[in-house]
Amino acid sequence: MGIRSHVMVCAGTGCVASGCHNVSTELEDEIKAVGLEKEVKIVHTGCFGLCALGPILIIYPEGSFYAQVKAEDCKEIVDEHLLKGRIVKRLLFHETIDDDDSASLSSLNETGF
């Protein structure tokens, strides 16, 4: 089986200052713990432009935009989102939730992000 999810981890200055490296390390550990290391790829990116929301993770193909993620949130993200396919709504950036309560990047795409 190939890669089925990409986890984009912001590694811009604001997210680094907010602890993105700790989040990334914990995420890698949790992904390995459940045996998803061949199906989930972590990609460190540049700044997403919303530094006050860091650390930021965007998971594709869903486009789920997680904001202010802490290392202790990683187990829940891996267990719920990456393993079971259930988006962790409490961590979503509120402006990325559509009226039908689905999580996507539609509102960010409308603003040019």
N, C-alpha and C positions, 0 to 999 in steps of 0.2 A: 504494500500500500504506500502511496506517495504522501506528500505534504497535503493536509486537508485544512489547516489553519495557519495563518501568519499572525503573530503577535508583534505589533509595531510598538516599540518602547522608545519614547522620546528620550533622547540623550542630549538635548539642548542645555544651555547653561542654567536656566531656571529649574529644569527637572533634575539636573545633577545636584543643584543646591538643595532640592527637596528630597533627595534620597533615591533617585531612579536606579542607581547601581545596586543598592540593597534590594530593591523590588525585583530587578532583573535576576539577581543571583537566587533569590528565594523562588522566583517563578521557574527558573531552570531546575532547581532542586525538586520542586513539586511536580513538574512535568516528568522528570525522570522517575520519581517515586511511583507514578501511576503507569509508567511504561509508554508514554506518548512522545518520547524524544524523536522518533522517526516520522511522526505525523504532524507535529507542531513545530514551526520554525519561529524563533525569536529573531527579530530584526531591529537593530538599534538605529534610530533615525535622527535627523536634525530636529530643530524646533518646530512645533506645530503652531506656534504663534499665540498660545494661550498659557503663558508661563505661570500665571497665578493659580492655575488648575493642576499643576504638576505634583507628583509624577503622573504622566498620561500614558495610557495604553489604548491602542485601537486594535481590535481583533477582526480580521477578515477571514471568511468572506462576509460575515454579518455586518461589519462596519460599526461594531459596538465601541463607543467612545467612553472609556473609563477614566475618571478624573480623581485626583488626590488619592491615588492608590498607595497603600502602605504595605510593607512586607507581610504583615499579618493577614492581608486580604488575599494573598496569592493562592493559598490553599483553597479558598472558596471559589476563586476564579477558575482554577484548574479543575476542581471537583465538579462544579456546577456547569460552567460554560464550556470548557474544553472537553470534559469527559462525558457530560450528560446533555449538552446542548441547550442549557437553560441560562439565559442572560442574567447576570447579577444586577438587577435594576437599582439597588441602593447605591451602587458605585457609578452609575451612568451620569454623564454630564447632562443636566436637565434639558438643555436646549437641543439635544439630539433625540428626544423622544417625540414621535409623531402623535397626532391627535388620537390615533387608534391604539395608543399605548405600546406601539412597537418601537424598537430601538434601531435607529439608523443614522446615517450622516446627512439625511436630507436637508435639515435646516442649515447645516454648515455648508453643504454644497451650494445652497441658494445664496450664501454670502461670499462665495468665492474661495473658501478653504478647501 
